[in-house]
């Protein structure tokens, strides 16, 4: 059972989502707005945050940006803003998923469980060391740690799963749809730019974008060599 914070100002949506999550065995704490959310997270951190973007007392994007700069909490945005630019903004901020209203509460539960599985390392390798460009990338699935030259990296659950998948399968090339299916449980919206955004974030955190090669017309390939 996971502890989930649900931040949504629409009472009907809150009730429906809470009901489905509780039926699935999760504990849910509800918030109508951002007020009180920060303090609650400090004293009793959630395992996952479901966060509406447009709230009466603030912007969910800005709150998530502030939160994720301080601690790693899986975030799924809930919003009526369906534009692809908004989706990309949410993912670039470090969210693990972005759900557009109206949505099926049952599908949302599937998305929540998919993120929780990735957070718990359900698809990670036990260990691996990879060399590229004079640096060493270490992956330890046992303690859920990734480090570059000994310095830990903070990745979202989606970023972790994609990076480990590409590293394990190297030197194979995978297109965006293959990565969506293998790493995001085929639940994420099928926009190929979702994968592009995750890869962009991974490259930034690795410090050298060439760790992941773009093979034009095909997809992505991990460049590190196993040690």
Z-matrix of the N, CA and C atoms (Angstrom, degrees):
N
C 1 1.454
C 2 1.514 1 110.50
N 3 1.338 2 117.12 1 132.57
C 4 1.458 3 121.83 2 179.08
C 5 1.523 4 110.15 3 -103.78
N 6 1.324 5 115.21 4 152.01
C 7 1.461 6 121.46 5 174.52
C 8 1.522 7 107.39 6 -94.80
N 9 1.325 8 116.92 7 116.45
C 10 1.456 9 121.88 8 -173.35
C 11 1.516 10 110.27 9 -118.98
N 12 1.327 11 116.52 10 130.70
C 13 1.454 12 122.18 11 171.79
C 14 1.525 13 107.57 12 -94.62
N 15 1.322 14 116.45 13 129.59
C 16 1.461 15 123.03 14 179.06
C 17 1.526 16 108.65 15 -116.45
N 18 1.334 17 116.37 16 113.98
C 19 1.457 18 121.71 17 -177.95
C 20 1.527 19 108.02 18 -112.74
N 21 1.325 20 116.26 19 106.33
C 22 1.471 21 122.00 20 -174.23
C 23 1.521 22 108.14 21 -157.09
N 24 1.348 23 117.14 22 128.82
C 25 1.457 24 119.83 23 -176.80
C 26 1.526 25 113.40 24 -85.51
N 27 1.340 26 117.75 25 -11.12
C 28 1.458 27 120.67 26 177.99
C 29 1.527 28 109.46 27 -88.15
N 30 1.336 29 115.74 28 114.98
C 31 1.470 30 120.16 29 -174.55
C 32 1.524 31 112.36 30 -62.52
N 33 1.324 32 117.70 31 -39.11
C 34 1.458 33 120.51 32 -178.99
C 35 1.530 34 111.39 33 -63.91
N 36 1.316 35 115.87 34 -41.48
C 37 1.472 36 119.63 35 178.25
C 38 1.521 37 109.78 36 -65.56
N 39 1.344 38 116.21 37 -43.85
C 40 1.468 39 119.13 38 -179.92
C 41 1.515 40 111.21 39 -58.48
N 42 1.320 41 116.51 40 -46.44
C 43 1.469 42 119.94 41 -177.37
C 44 1.526 43 111.40 42 -63.27
N 45 1.325 44 116.59 43 -42.74
C 46 1.465 45 119.77 44 -178.70
C 47 1.520 46 110.72 45 -65.79
N 48 1.331 47 116.81 46 -46.36
C 49 1.473 48 120.49 47 -178.41
C 50 1.517 49 110.89 48 -65.42
N 51 1.348 50 116.31 49 -45.03
C 52 1.469 51 119.50 50 178.93
C 53 1.522 52 111.00 51 -58.90
N 54 1.323 53 116.91 52 -44.17
C 55 1.458 54 120.21 53 -178.83
C 56 1.512 55 112.78 54 -59.53
N 57 1.331 56 116.86 55 -45.89
C 58 1.462 57 119.96 56 -179.71
C 59 1.526 58 111.84 57 -67.90
N 60 1.324 59 116.68 58 -39.13
C 61 1.465 60 119.42 59 179.13
C 62 1.530 61 111.15 60 -65.77
N 63 1.326 62 116.58 61 -41.34
C 64 1.464 63 119.74 62 179.99
C 65 1.524 64 111.04 63 -68.05
N 66 1.322 65 117.10 64 -36.48
C 67 1.471 66 119.66 65 175.46
C 68 1.518 67 111.34 66 -61.75
N 69 1.326 68 115.92 67 -29.33
C 70 1.467 69 120.50 68 179.31
C 71 1.523 70 111.73 69 -85.61
N 72 1.325 71 117.06 70 0.90
C 73 1.463 72 120.23 71 174.85
C 74 1.512 73 115.90 72 98.56
N 75 1.315 74 118.41 73 4.17
C 76 1.461 75 120.79 74 -178.52
C 77 1.530 76 111.34 75 -90.12
N 78 1.323 77 115.22 76 154.38
C 79 1.452 78 121.11 77 172.74
C 80 1.520 79 109.62 78 -95.21
N 81 1.321 80 117.59 79 135.53
C 82 1.458 81 121.23 80 -174.53
C 83 1.525 82 110.24 81 -124.85
N 84 1.321 83 115.79 82 133.16
C 85 1.455 84 122.06 83 172.03
C 86 1.522 85 107.22 84 -117.31
N 87 1.341 86 117.00 85 124.99
C 88 1.459 87 121.97 86 -173.52
C 89 1.527 88 112.50 87 -97.48
N 90 1.341 89 114.11 88 146.24
C 91 1.465 90 122.04 89 173.26
C 92 1.532 91 107.85 90 -137.35
N 93 1.345 92 116.38 91 134.20
C 94 1.457 93 120.30 92 177.32
C 95 1.518 94 111.87 93 -83.59
N 96 1.327 95 115.81 94 -21.38
C 97 1.454 96 120.45 95 -177.24
C 98 1.524 97 108.98 96 -154.61
N 99 1.326 98 116.51 97 -177.93
C 100 1.463 99 120.68 98 -176.03
C 101 1.533 100 112.75 99 -74.99
N 102 1.316 101 116.50 100 -25.44
C 103 1.463 102 120.23 101 -178.66
C 104 1.529 103 110.34 102 -54.81
N 105 1.313 104 115.86 103 126.07
C 106 1.458 105 121.11 104 179.32
C 107 1.513 106 114.35 105 88.69
N 108 1.327 107 117.15 106 -14.01
C 109 1.463 108 119.70 107 -176.29
C 110 1.529 109 112.34 108 -69.18
N 111 1.320 110 115.65 109 -42.38
C 112 1.464 111 119.17 110 -177.97
C 113 1.532 112 110.99 111 -62.69
N 114 1.340 113 116.34 112 -45.62
C 115 1.469 114 120.29 113 -179.63
C 116 1.522 115 110.70 114 -64.23
N 117 1.336 116 117.12 115 -40.32
C 118 1.465 117 119.93 116 178.89
C 119 1.517 118 111.09 117 -62.80
N 120 1.326 119 116.00 118 -40.20
C 121 1.456 120 119.44 119 179.19
C 122 1.518 121 113.14 120 -67.11
N 123 1.330 122 116.27 121 -29.32
C 124 1.468 123 120.29 122 178.48
C 125 1.527 124 110.84 123 -69.98
N 126 1.333 125 116.02 124 -41.15
C 127 1.464 126 119.86 125 -174.23
C 128 1.532 127 113.38 126 -89.02
N 129 1.329 128 116.10 127 -27.55
C 130 1.465 129 119.55 128 -176.50
C 131 1.533 130 109.06 129 -146.74
N 132 1.340 131 118.44 130 74.40
C 133 1.467 132 121.98 131 -172.04
C 134 1.532 133 112.26 132 -59.69
N 135 1.323 134 117.11 133 139.67
C 136 1.465 135 120.56 134 178.43
C 137 1.522 136 111.55 135 -82.19
N 138 1.323 137 115.76 136 163.49
C 139 1.466 138 121.01 137 172.52
C 140 1.516 139 111.00 138 -82.61
N 141 1.335 140 116.26 139 -21.70
C 142 1.466 141 121.22 140 179.87
C 143 1.518 142 108.35 141 -160.76
N 144 1.336 143 115.64 142 145.55
C 145 1.457 144 121.86 143 -179.01
C 146 1.527 145 110.01 144 -118.17
N 147 1.336 146 116.37 145 120.98
C 148 1.458 147 122.75 146 171.41
C 149 1.527 148 106.34 147 -97.67
N 150 1.320 149 117.51 148 114.65
C 151 1.460 150 121.11 149 -167.04
C 152 1.525 151 112.13 150 -128.13
N 153 1.328 152 115.64 151 117.73
C 154 1.459 153 120.40 152 173.40
C 155 1.529 154 108.17 153 -67.59
N 156 1.326 155 116.36 154 145.44
C 157 1.462 156 120.13 155 -178.25
C 158 1.522 157 111.55 156 -82.38
N 159 1.329 158 116.91 157 -42.11
C 160 1.466 159 120.59 158 -176.59
C 161 1.523 160 109.97 159 -105.64
N 162 1.332 161 115.88 160 105.01
C 163 1.458 162 122.03 161 -177.25
C 164 1.523 163 110.29 162 -119.71
N 165 1.339 164 117.88 163 156.44
C 166 1.466 165 120.31 164 -175.68
C 167 1.522 166 114.09 165 -59.30
N 168 1.326 167 117.09 166 -29.30
C 169 1.468 168 118.90 167 -174.85
C 170 1.525 169 113.45 168 -115.48
N 171 1.335 170 117.39 169 19.95
C 172 1.454 171 117.22 170 176.88
C 173 1.521 172 113.54 171 162.76
N 174 1.325 173 114.08 172 178.56
C 175 1.458 174 123.21 173 -177.21
C 176 1.530 175 109.15 174 -102.20
N 177 1.331 176 116.21 175 123.08
C 178 1.456 177 119.78 176 -179.82
C 179 1.509 178 113.20 177 -62.31
N 180 1.330 179 117.55 178 -34.33
C 181 1.459 180 121.00 179 177.10
C 182 1.528 181 110.95 180 -59.22
N 183 1.334 182 115.92 181 -47.75
C 184 1.464 183 119.59 182 -178.14
C 185 1.521 184 111.41 183 -66.23
N 186 1.339 185 116.66 184 -39.11
C 187 1.457 186 119.21 185 178.28
C 188 1.524 187 110.32 186 -63.15
N 189 1.340 188 117.10 187 -45.50
C 190 1.463 189 120.60 188 -179.03
C 191 1.522 190 110.83 189 -62.93
N 192 1.328 191 116.54 190 -39.87
C 193 1.466 192 119.65 191 178.97
C 194 1.527 193 110.74 192 -59.73
N 195 1.321 194 116.14 193 -44.71
C 196 1.463 195 120.68 194 178.61
C 197 1.524 196 110.94 195 -64.72
N 198 1.331 197 116.64 196 -43.21
C 199 1.460 198 121.23 197 -178.47
C 200 1.526 199 111.46 198 -63.58
N 201 1.339 200 116.56 199 -47.45
C 202 1.460 201 120.62 200 -173.55
C 203 1.521 202 112.38 201 -73.05
N 204 1.325 203 117.12 202 -17.12
C 205 1.462 204 119.81 203 173.03
C 206 1.518 205 111.04 204 -72.81
N 207 1.341 206 115.81 205 -21.13
C 208 1.471 207 120.37 206 -176.34
C 209 1.520 208 112.74 207 -101.17
N 210 1.352 209 117.30 208 -38.83
C 211 1.451 210 119.50 209 -178.41
C 212 1.515 211 110.39 210 -152.51
N 213 1.328 212 116.03 211 156.03
C 214 1.460 213 121.59 212 -178.55
C 215 1.522 214 109.53 213 -89.61
N 216 1.315 215 116.49 214 107.70
C 217 1.460 216 123.34 215 176.71
C 218 1.531 217 107.41 216 -127.28
N 219 1.312 218 119.62 217 127.06
C 220 1.464 219 120.23 218 175.71
C 221 1.531 220 110.28 219 -60.42
N 222 1.328 221 116.42 220 130.93
C 223 1.461 222 121.87 221 -177.38
C 224 1.531 223 109.63 222 -125.59
N 225 1.328 224 115.97 223 133.03
C 226 1.457 225 121.99 224 169.28
C 227 1.521 226 106.84 225 -119.53
N 228 1.332 227 116.81 226 119.89
C 229 1.457 228 120.50 227 177.95
C 230 1.527 229 110.00 228 -80.81
N 231 1.339 230 115.23 229 140.44
C 232 1.464 231 123.15 230 172.47
C 233 1.519 232 107.10 231 -116.24
N 234 1.330 233 118.19 232 123.82
C 235 1.454 234 118.38 233 -174.48
C 236 1.512 235 112.87 234 -159.77
N 237 1.327 236 114.98 235 155.02
C 238 1.459 237 121.47 236 173.68
C 239 1.525 238 110.84 237 -89.04
N 240 1.324 239 116.53 238 -3.99
C 241 1.471 240 120.76 239 -179.23
C 242 1.525 241 108.89 240 -82.54
N 243 1.330 242 114.95 241 100.46
C 244 1.470 243 120.51 242 -171.72
C 245 1.521 244 113.62 243 -93.28
N 246 1.331 245 118.08 244 -3.97
C 247 1.452 246 119.48 245 -178.01
C 248 1.529 247 110.77 246 -61.98
N 249 1.317 248 115.65 247 142.70
C 250 1.460 249 119.59 248 -178.46
C 251 1.516 250 111.44 249 -62.32
N 252 1.340 251 117.43 250 -32.54
C 253 1.462 252 120.22 251 179.26
C 254 1.522 253 110.82 252 -62.52
N 255 1.349 254 117.76 253 -36.45
C 256 1.461 255 120.72 254 177.75
C 257 1.526 256 110.51 255 -68.63
N 258 1.331 257 116.35 256 -40.55
C 259 1.464 258 120.60 257 177.90
C 260 1.533 259 110.60 258 -60.42
N 261 1.323 260 115.74 259 -44.78
C 262 1.460 261 119.90 260 179.81
C 263 1.520 262 110.68 261 -64.47
N 264 1.342 263 117.15 262 -40.62
C 265 1.465 264 120.55 263 177.19
C 266 1.521 265 110.94 264 -58.36
N 267 1.338 266 116.63 265 -45.99
C 268 1.458 267 120.10 266 179.61
C 269 1.515 268 112.68 267 -60.13
N 270 1.324 269 117.25 268 -43.92
C 271 1.457 270 120.69 269 -179.50
C 272 1.523 271 111.54 270 -69.33
N 273 1.334 272 116.32 271 -37.81
C 274 1.470 273 119.06 272 178.87
C 275 1.523 274 111.72 273 -65.79
N 276 1.335 275 116.50 274 -27.92
C 277 1.466 276 119.82 275 176.85
C 278 1.524 277 111.97 276 -71.22
N 279 1.352 278 116.37 277 -16.29
C 280 1.459 279 119.97 278 178.81
C 281 1.507 280 114.82 279 113.69
N 282 1.346 281 116.98 280 11.41
C 283 1.462 282 119.30 281 176.89
C 284 1.518 283 110.61 282 -69.89
N 285 1.320 284 115.92 283 154.95
C 286 1.457 285 120.98 284 178.79
C 287 1.526 286 112.17 285 -92.87
N 288 1.329 287 117.00 286 -20.80
C 289 1.460 288 120.16 287 178.40
C 290 1.524 289 108.33 288 -160.95
N 291 1.326 290 115.28 289 166.50
C 292 1.462 291 122.39 290 -174.77
C 293 1.517 292 106.58 291 -144.99
N 294 1.320 293 117.94 292 112.66
C 295 1.457 294 122.64 293 -173.81
C 296 1.526 295 109.67 294 -112.62
N 297 1.324 296 115.49 295 125.62
C 298 1.455 297 121.34 296 -175.82
C 299 1.530 298 110.48 297 -94.62
N 300 1.332 299 116.14 298 133.86
C 301 1.458 300 122.45 299 176.75
C 302 1.532 301 109.48 300 -79.65
N 303 1.321 302 117.92 301 149.01
C 304 1.474 303 127.22 302 -7.76
C 305 1.517 304 110.79 303 -73.88
N 306 1.322 305 115.83 304 147.76
C 307 1.468 306 120.58 305 -179.32
C 308 1.517 307 109.31 306 -134.01
N 309 1.304 308 115.50 307 163.69
C 310 1.459 309 121.60 308 176.01
C 311 1.525 310 109.17 309 -86.09
N 312 1.350 311 118.79 310 123.37
C 313 1.469 312 119.64 311 177.04
C 314 1.526 313 112.17 312 -56.05
N 315 1.329 314 116.72 313 -34.71
C 316 1.466 315 120.01 314 179.17
C 317 1.524 316 110.52 315 -64.54
N 318 1.342 317 116.84 316 -41.56
C 319 1.459 318 119.58 317 177.70
C 320 1.519 319 110.61 318 -66.80
N 321 1.332 320 116.93 319 -36.99
C 322 1.457 321 120.11 320 178.74
C 323 1.520 322 110.39 321 -60.76
N 324 1.337 323 117.83 322 -40.81
C 325 1.464 324 121.15 323 177.77
C 326 1.534 325 109.88 324 -60.47
N 327 1.326 326 117.20 325 -40.11
C 328 1.469 327 120.42 326 177.49
C 329 1.527 328 110.70 327 -62.27
N 330 1.311 329 115.80 328 -40.53
C 331 1.468 330 119.52 329 178.48
C 332 1.529 331 110.97 330 -66.36
N 333 1.322 332 116.47 331 -42.12
C 334 1.465 333 120.95 332 177.56
C 335 1.523 334 110.07 333 -58.66
N 336 1.313 335 116.92 334 -48.00
C 337 1.460 336 120.40 335 -178.42
C 338 1.524 337 111.63 336 -65.44
N 339 1.333 338 116.87 337 -34.21
C 340 1.463 339 120.15 338 177.95
C 341 1.525 340 110.36 339 -64.81
N 342 1.330 341 117.00 340 -43.52
C 343 1.466 342 120.48 341 178.09
C 344 1.524 343 110.53 342 -64.39
N 345 1.325 344 116.93 343 -43.64
C 346 1.468 345 120.05 344 -179.56
C 347 1.523 346 110.96 345 -62.30
N 348 1.336 347 117.44 346 -38.63
C 349 1.478 348 119.68 347 177.11
C 350 1.517 349 110.60 348 -62.10
N 351 1.323 350 116.51 349 -41.17
C 352 1.463 351 119.09 350 -179.67
C 353 1.528 352 110.90 351 -67.45
N 354 1.328 353 116.15 352 -39.18
C 355 1.469 354 120.24 353 177.65
C 356 1.524 355 110.78 354 -61.42
N 357 1.316 356 116.23 355 -38.58
C 358 1.463 357 121.18 356 -178.41
C 359 1.520 358 112.56 357 -80.98
N 360 1.335 359 116.81 358 0.29
C 361 1.458 360 119.68 359 174.23
C 362 1.502 361 114.43 360 77.96
N 363 1.313 362 117.46 361 32.81
C 364 1.459 363 120.09 362 -176.90
C 365 1.497 364 115.47 363 -64.90
N 366 1.356 365 117.73 364 -19.14
C 367 1.456 366 119.52 365 -177.29
C 368 1.524 367 111.17 366 -124.32
N 369 1.310 368 118.39 367 29.39
C 370 1.450 369 119.60 368 -175.26
C 371 1.514 370 112.15 369 -103.94
N 372 1.317 371 114.10 370 157.41
C 373 1.462 372 120.18 371 177.09
C 374 1.528 373 109.11 372 -78.02
N 375 1.321 374 116.45 373 157.51
C 376 1.457 375 119.22 374 176.46
C 377 1.521 376 110.77 375 -67.40
N 378 1.336 377 117.17 376 -44.18
C 379 1.459 378 120.05 377 -179.12
C 380 1.516 379 109.18 378 -164.56
N 381 1.321 380 115.84 379 154.59
C 382 1.451 381 120.42 380 176.38
C 383 1.511 382 110.32 381 -170.76
N 384 1.341 383 115.70 382 144.88
C 385 1.461 384 122.26 383 175.82
C 386 1.524 385 107.50 384 -126.32
N 387 1.337 386 115.06 385 132.28
C 388 1.453 387 119.85 386 -176.59
C 389 1.520 388 109.27 387 -132.65
N 390 1.330 389 115.68 388 138.10
C 391 1.456 390 121.58 389 -178.49
C 392 1.522 391 110.11 390 -111.42
N 393 1.333 392 115.48 391 139.25
C 394 1.460 393 120.43 392 175.29
C 395 1.524 394 108.89 393 -166.67
N 396 1.321 395 116.34 394 134.72
C 397 1.460 396 121.38 395 174.90
C 398 1.508 397 114.19 396 58.43
N 399 1.318 398 117.04 397 30.30
C 400 1.460 399 120.37 398 179.55
C 401 1.510 400 114.57 399 82.40
N 402 1.323 401 117.37 400 6.49
C 403 1.470 402 121.35 401 -179.91
C 404 1.521 403 110.44 402 -119.34
N 405 1.329 404 115.20 403 162.08
C 406 1.461 405 122.04 404 179.53
C 407 1.531 406 108.64 405 -122.51
N 408 1.328 407 115.37 406 125.97
C 409 1.455 408 122.06 407 174.67
C 410 1.520 409 107.92 408 -104.10
N 411 1.339 410 116.36 409 125.15
C 412 1.469 411 121.28 410 -179.51
C 413 1.528 412 109.31 411 -113.56
N 414 1.331 413 115.72 412 129.95
C 415 1.457 414 122.47 413 178.16
C 416 1.522 415 108.23 414 -118.29
N 417 1.305 416 117.25 415 123.25
C 418 1.468 417 121.63 416 178.08
C 419 1.521 418 108.01 417 -127.45
N 420 1.342 419 115.30 418 98.92
C 421 1.456 420 119.74 419 -179.65
C 422 1.510 421 113.02 420 -69.91
N 423 1.333 422 117.64 421 -24.22
C 424 1.454 423 121.25 422 -178.70
C 425 1.512 424 112.88 423 -61.36
N 426 1.337 425 115.96 424 -39.19
C 427 1.472 426 120.72 425 179.21
C 428 1.523 427 110.95 426 -112.70
N 429 1.333 428 116.73 427 9.47
C 430 1.466 429 123.47 428 178.42
C 431 1.525 430 109.97 429 53.09
N 432 1.346 431 115.05 430 61.50
C 433 1.468 432 120.60 431 -177.73
C 434 1.518 433 109.91 432 -135.53
N 435 1.329 434 115.53 433 134.89
C 436 1.458 435 122.45 434 172.40
C 437 1.523 436 107.17 435 -125.09
N 438 1.327 437 116.50 436 132.08
C 439 1.460 438 120.27 437 -178.49
C 440 1.521 439 110.15 438 -136.06
N 441 1.319 440 115.84 439 144.58
C 442 1.457 441 122.87 440 174.43
C 443 1.523 442 108.36 441 -111.18
N 444 1.326 443 115.58 442 115.91
C 445 1.462 444 121.45 443 -177.49
C 446 1.529 445 110.94 444 52.59
N 447 1.318 446 115.97 445 39.39
C 448 1.460 447 121.63 446 177.45
C 449 1.510 448 115.16 447 86.42
N 450 1.329 449 118.53 448 -5.98
C 451 1.459 450 121.82 449 -178.80
C 452 1.523 451 109.68 450 -99.51
N 453 1.336 452 118.23 451 118.94
C 454 1.469 453 121.14 452 -177.88
C 455 1.521 454 111.89 453 -60.17
N 456 1.327 455 116.52 454 143.05
C 457 1.454 456 123.22 455 176.12
C 458 1.522 457 109.61 456 -108.66
N 459 1.320 458 116.29 457 142.24
C 460 1.461 459 121.49 458 178.46
C 461 1.522 460 108.54 459 -102.56
N 462 1.333 461 115.69 460 104.88
C 463 1.455 462 121.56 461 -179.23
C 464 1.524 463 110.38 462 -113.62
N 465 1.324 464 115.98 463 148.20
C 466 1.460 465 118.91 464 171.57
C 467 1.530 466 108.20 465 -70.39
N 468 1.339 467 115.44 466 167.84
C 469 1.463 468 118.98 467 -179.90
C 470 1.527 469 111.24 468 -61.03
N 471 1.331 470 116.95 469 -40.09
C 472 1.458 471 120.49 470 179.54
C 473 1.528 472 110.90 471 -66.35
N 474 1.331 473 116.70 472 -43.14
C 475 1.467 474 120.43 473 179.37
C 476 1.523 475 110.66 474 -62.95
N 477 1.331 476 116.87 475 -44.01
C 478 1.463 477 121.31 476 178.13
C 479 1.523 478 110.51 477 -56.80
N 480 1.316 479 117.13 478 -49.64
C 481 1.458 480 121.53 479 -175.40
C 482 1.528 481 111.24 480 -63.84
N 483 1.334 482 116.87 481 -42.39
C 484 1.461 483 120.36 482 -179.97
C 485 1.522 484 111.11 483 -65.87
N 486 1.331 485 116.95 484 -45.44
C 487 1.462 486 120.05 485 -179.38
C 488 1.525 487 111.59 486 -62.31
N 489 1.323 488 116.70 487 -45.79
C 490 1.461 489 120.09 488 -179.49
C 491 1.526 490 110.35 489 -64.40
N 492 1.314 491 116.65 490 -40.95
C 493 1.469 492 120.59 491 179.78
C 494 1.528 493 111.08 492 -60.88
N 495 1.329 494 117.04 493 -48.42
C 496 1.452 495 120.40 494 179.97
C 497 1.529 496 111.39 495 -64.32
N 498 1.351 497 116.50 496 -38.63
C 499 1.467 498 119.98 497 -179.92
C 500 1.525 499 111.13 498 -66.51
N 501 1.328 500 116.74 499 -44.96
C 502 1.465 501 120.43 500 -179.33
C 503 1.524 502 112.08 501 -62.85
N 504 1.335 503 116.34 502 -35.46
C 505 1.465 504 121.04 503 -174.35
C 506 1.525 505 113.12 504 -93.85
N 507 1.326 506 117.54 505 -1.87
C 508 1.457 507 120.77 506 -179.38
C 509 1.538 508 110.54 507 -55.80
N 510 1.339 509 118.89 508 141.38
C 511 1.464 510 130.17 509 8.33
C 512 1.531 511 114.59 510 -96.26
N 513 1.322 512 117.93 511 26.93
C 514 1.455 513 119.74 512 178.67
C 515 1.531 514 111.17 513 -66.14
N 516 1.320 515 115.11 514 151.10
C 517 1.461 516 122.10 515 176.22
C 518 1.526 517 108.32 516 -104.40
N 519 1.333 518 116.49 517 135.23
C 520 1.462 519 120.83 518 -179.45
C 521 1.522 520 109.56 519 -125.47
N 522 1.343 521 116.10 520 135.60
C 523 1.456 522 118.86 521 176.08
C 524 1.522 523 109.73 522 -82.25
N 525 1.310 524 115.90 523 173.78
C 526 1.458 525 120.45 524 -173.11
C 527 1.526 526 112.18 525 -64.92
N 528 1.317 527 117.31 526 -40.20
C 529 1.461 528 120.14 527 179.36
C 530 1.526 529 111.35 528 -64.45
N 531 1.329 530 117.45 529 -37.39
C 532 1.467 531 120.35 530 177.61
C 533 1.525 532 110.85 531 -64.80
N 534 1.323 533 116.55 532 -39.27
C 535 1.464 534 119.88 533 179.53
C 536 1.528 535 110.42 534 -69.45
N 537 1.338 536 116.86 535 -40.98
C 538 1.471 537 120.10 536 175.86
C 539 1.522 538 110.55 537 -56.36
N 540 1.327 539 116.22 538 -46.44
C 541 1.466 540 120.67 539 -176.53
C 542 1.526 541 111.59 540 -67.72
N 543 1.337 542 116.63 541 -44.89
C 544 1.467 543 120.63 542 -173.90
C 545 1.525 544 113.56 543 -77.81
N 546 1.330 545 116.85 544 -33.77
C 547 1.466 546 119.84 545 -171.08
C 548 1.523 547 114.61 546 -106.14
N 549 1.321 548 117.32 547 -26.43
C 550 1.457 549 119.97 548 -176.80
C 551 1.519 550 111.60 549 -114.77
N 552 1.329 551 116.32 550 20.23
C 553 1.461 552 122.98 551 171.18
C 554 1.522 553 114.03 552 60.27
N 555 1.337 554 116.79 553 21.71
C 556 1.467 555 122.23 554 178.28
C 557 1.523 556 112.36 555 59.26
N 558 1.336 557 117.08 556 16.83
C 559 1.467 558 120.47 557 -179.01
C 560 1.523 559 110.98 558 -97.59
N 561 1.315 560 115.45 559 -31.71
C 562 1.461 561 118.51 560 -179.10
C 563 1.517 562 110.57 561 -62.31
N 564 1.347 563 115.40 562 152.10
C 565 1.453 564 118.90 563 176.16
C 566 1.518 565 109.08 564 -57.35
N 567 1.313 566 116.26 565 144.21
C 568 1.452 567 121.46 566 -169.32
C 569 1.509 568 116.22 567 -75.82
N 570 1.320 569 119.06 568 12.25
C 571 1.452 570 120.25 569 179.07
C 572 1.524 571 110.61 570 -63.50
N 573 1.336 572 115.39 571 125.16
C 574 1.466 573 118.97 572 179.04
C 575 1.518 574 110.67 573 -65.40
N 576 1.325 575 116.82 574 -24.55
C 577 1.464 576 118.88 575 -179.92
C 578 1.524 577 111.72 576 -68.95
N 579 1.326 578 117.43 577 -18.49
C 580 1.465 579 119.59 578 173.59
C 581 1.521 580 109.74 579 -59.48
N 582 1.330 581 116.91 580 -47.09
C 583 1.458 582 121.07 581 178.60
C 584 1.516 583 110.49 582 -67.00
N 585 1.328 584 117.55 583 -41.97
C 586 1.469 585 119.95 584 178.53
C 587 1.525 586 110.83 585 -56.56
N 588 1.321 587 116.72 586 -41.14
C 589 1.467 588 120.52 587 -178.94
C 590 1.521 589 111.24 588 -67.64
N 591 1.332 590 116.84 589 -43.99
C 592 1.467 591 119.18 590 177.48
C 593 1.531 592 110.89 591 -60.87
N 594 1.330 593 117.24 592 -43.06
C 595 1.473 594 120.35 593 -179.88
C 596 1.528 595 110.34 594 -64.76
N 597 1.328 596 116.40 595 -40.16
C 598 1.465 597 119.84 596 176.95
C 599 1.525 598 110.71 597 -58.78
N 600 1.335 599 116.93 598 -44.00
C 601 1.466 600 120.77 599 179.26
C 602 1.525 601 111.76 600 -64.54
N 603 1.346 602 115.77 601 -41.60
C 604 1.467 603 119.96 602 179.37
C 605 1.524 604 110.58 603 -61.81
N 606 1.326 605 115.74 604 -46.35
C 607 1.470 606 120.11 605 179.77
C 608 1.521 607 111.06 606 -58.17
N 609 1.325 608 116.27 607 -43.13
C 610 1.456 609 120.25 608 -179.84
C 611 1.527 610 111.08 609 -61.34
N 612 1.323 611 116.79 610 -41.04
C 613 1.464 612 120.52 611 -177.83
C 614 1.532 613 111.92 612 -74.22
N 615 1.332 614 116.69 613 -30.06
C 616 1.468 615 119.60 614 177.15
C 617 1.523 616 111.24 615 -71.66
N 618 1.332 617 117.09 616 -22.00
C 619 1.463 618 120.26 617 177.55
C 620 1.510 619 114.49 618 90.41
N 621 1.326 620 117.34 619 -21.57
C 622 1.462 621 122.95 620 179.32
C 623 1.521 622 107.17 621 -133.76
N 624 1.337 623 118.44 622 110.19
C 625 1.464 624 120.34 623 -176.08
C 626 1.522 625 113.84 624 -62.88
N 627 1.316 626 117.11 625 -19.03
C 628 1.467 627 119.79 626 -176.64
C 629 1.525 628 113.43 627 -74.19
N 630 1.336 629 118.12 628 -7.45
C 631 1.465 630 119.50 629 173.97
C 632 1.531 631 110.15 630 -57.10
N 633 1.347 632 116.32 631 -33.95
C 634 1.462 633 120.71 632 178.14
C 635 1.528 634 108.02 633 -117.99
N 636 1.312 635 115.06 634 113.95
C 637 1.464 636 121.34 635 -177.49
C 638 1.529 637 110.89 636 -86.27
N 639 1.329 638 115.71 637 138.00
C 640 1.462 639 120.75 638 170.30
C 641 1.522 640 108.34 639 -90.65
N 642 1.315 641 116.89 640 115.16
C 643 1.456 642 121.89 641 178.22
C 644 1.524 643 106.58 642 -96.03
N 645 1.293 644 117.01 643 102.94
C 646 1.462 645 122.34 644 -171.28
C 647 1.524 646 111.51 645 -57.13
N 648 1.317 647 114.62 646 129.85
C 649 1.449 648 120.49 647 179.08
C 650 1.513 649 113.82 648 85.66
N 651 1.359 650 116.97 649 -6.02
C 652 1.466 651 120.45 650 -177.68
C 653 1.524 652 112.84 651 -125.70
N 654 1.340 653 117.33 652 -55.61
C 655 1.460 654 118.54 653 -178.15
C 656 1.511 655 111.99 654 155.75
N 657 1.343 656 115.57 655 -134.55
C 658 1.461 657 121.31 656 -174.63
C 659 1.520 658 111.62 657 -123.22
N 660 1.356 659 114.61 658 148.61
C 661 1.466 660 120.28 659 177.00
C 662 1.526 661 108.63 660 -140.15
N 663 1.330 662 115.77 661 134.67
C 664 1.467 663 122.54 662 176.64
C 665 1.530 664 109.03 663 -77.18
N 666 1.340 665 116.16 664 132.81
C 667 1.456 666 120.86 665 -173.97
C 668 1.523 667 114.63 666 -96.58
N 669 1.341 668 117.87 667 -13.25
C 670 1.454 669 119.84 668 -178.00
C 671 1.513 670 112.75 669 -64.42
N 672 1.312 671 115.68 670 146.54
C 673 1.472 672 121.91 671 179.08
C 674 1.530 673 109.94 672 -105.43
N 675 1.350 674 118.19 673 127.57
C 676 1.464 675 120.38 674 -179.96
C 677 1.511 676 111.97 675 -59.00
N 678 1.328 677 115.53 676 141.91
C 679 1.479 678 120.43 677 177.11
C 680 1.511 679 109.45 678 -107.88
